[in-house]
Amino acid sequence: MTADVVDQTTGAGEPLAADEIRAMRERIDEIDQTIIDLWLERARISQAVGKTRIASGGTRLVLSREREIVERFREALGPDGTQIALMILRAGRGPL
């Protein structure tokens, strides 16, 4: 492959760059799977917490806890962290 020929799967113009991109993408795919697995585990645990709280006569939600989680994500990730936290919370408790 010459610089005039672009690898169609990576978009790279050089073979070494294409190989490097493939390796990085492989790691990205591993990280994505870990995120998915952790997301599902967190949702299951969160749902169990909610069921336990309601079964004990408690409230469906603890807003102070939700605010704490949103703030943690916002501090770590900036404005996008807020959106990520809200999606994570929804996955665990369902829509409000």
N, C-alpha and C positions, 0 to 999 in steps of 0.2 A: 504494500500500500504506500502510495506517495502522498505528499501533502495535498495533492489535487484530488485524492480519493478519500472520501469521508466514510468511516465505519458506520454503517446504518444502525447498528444496535446501540452504539455509545455516543455517536456524534463526533468522535475524535478523528483528527486528521493524521495521526501517527500510530503505528502498531503498539509501541510501548505505552502511549497514553491510553489507548483502548484497553490494554491489559490492566493498567492501573485503575481505570474507571470500573472495569468489571469487578476487580477485587474490592473496591470501595463499595460498590453496589451490593456485593454479597454481604458485606458487613452491615450495610443499611438494612437489608432484608432480615438479617438476624436480629438487629435492634428492633425493627418493626414487629417481629413476632414476639419478642419479649414484652414490648409495650402492649400488644394485644392480649397476651396471656395475663399480664398484671392488671390490665383494665378489667378483664372478665373476673379475675379473682377479687379485685377491690369491689366490684359491683355486687358479687355474691355476699361478701362480708358485710357490706353496707346494708344490703337487704335483710340480712340476718339480724343486724343491730336494730333496724327499724321494727322488725317483727317482734323481737324481744322487748323493746321499749313499749310497743303498743300492748303486747300481752301482759305487761306488768302494770298497765293502767296509765302509762306515760303518754306523751305527745307523739304525733306522727313525725314532727321535725323538731330539731333544736337549732334555731336560726343562728344563735351565737356560734355554734360549731361550724355551720356552713360559712359564716362570715370569716371565721378563722382560716378555713381551708382556702377560700377565695383569696384572702390577703396573702397567704403563704405562696400561692401560685403567682399572684401579681408581683410580689416582691422578687421572686426568683426569675420570672419570665417576662415581666413587663405587661403591657396592655393585653397581649395575646394570652398571658397566663390567666387572666380573668375569664376569658372565654373558654379556655381549656378546663378550668376548675368548674365552671357552670355545667359543661358537658359531662364531666366526671360525676358531679353530684347528681345530675339527672339520671345517669346510667344506674346509679345505686338506689335512688328513691323514686324514680319516675317523675313525670311532669307535675308541676304544682297545680 
